[in-house]
Amino acid sequence: MITNTKKIMVCDDDQGILDVIQMLLETENFTVFTEIHSPNLINNIKSNSPDLLLLDLWMPFMAGDEILKSIRASKEFKDLPVIVLSASVDGSDIAEDAGANAFIAKPFDMNDLISKVKGLLMN
């Protein structure tokens, strides 16, 4: 089996979504890290050095757009590719304003998710 060396961090406040995305990405041979508590995300990024972040927009404690703005403001992670996930009708605009590389509406199409992930990682 070919192993993919790319690491993906997924942050969402819904364990079911984390589980589905992790399973989906692992079938594509990505290494996946998950974080359900948004305030822990920055430290988790520092310790795992992911190649890409999948980030939910609406979460308790710290919203995805706040997290993304702080990532874009940091020297260390400003170039980290980020795909924002949201069921919000304004999600795409909010994600773009915060600096996301791509947006995926919830509920998401699994093939679309894989396609966008691979597209960003192959650049």
C-alpha angles and dihedrals in degrees: 000000000000112000121213114221093203116114123209127195117205121195120186133138092226113083091200092058091046090052094048094047092045092051092046094049094043090055085059088053097250121143106240131200121185133202123187097179110069095203088063094053101091092052089046090053090050093051098042103033096211122201091219139014127216106199131187113222102213114050134141119259097013122024119222094246091055091051092046093050090052090048091051090048093053122090091214099055107017092113096047108126110241130193114194120211122200145150090209118117088222093044097107093053093044091048092049092048090051093051105261119165092214142359131219122191119224127266084049132201109241093219091051091051093050091045093052093045093051092043093056094043095050093056 
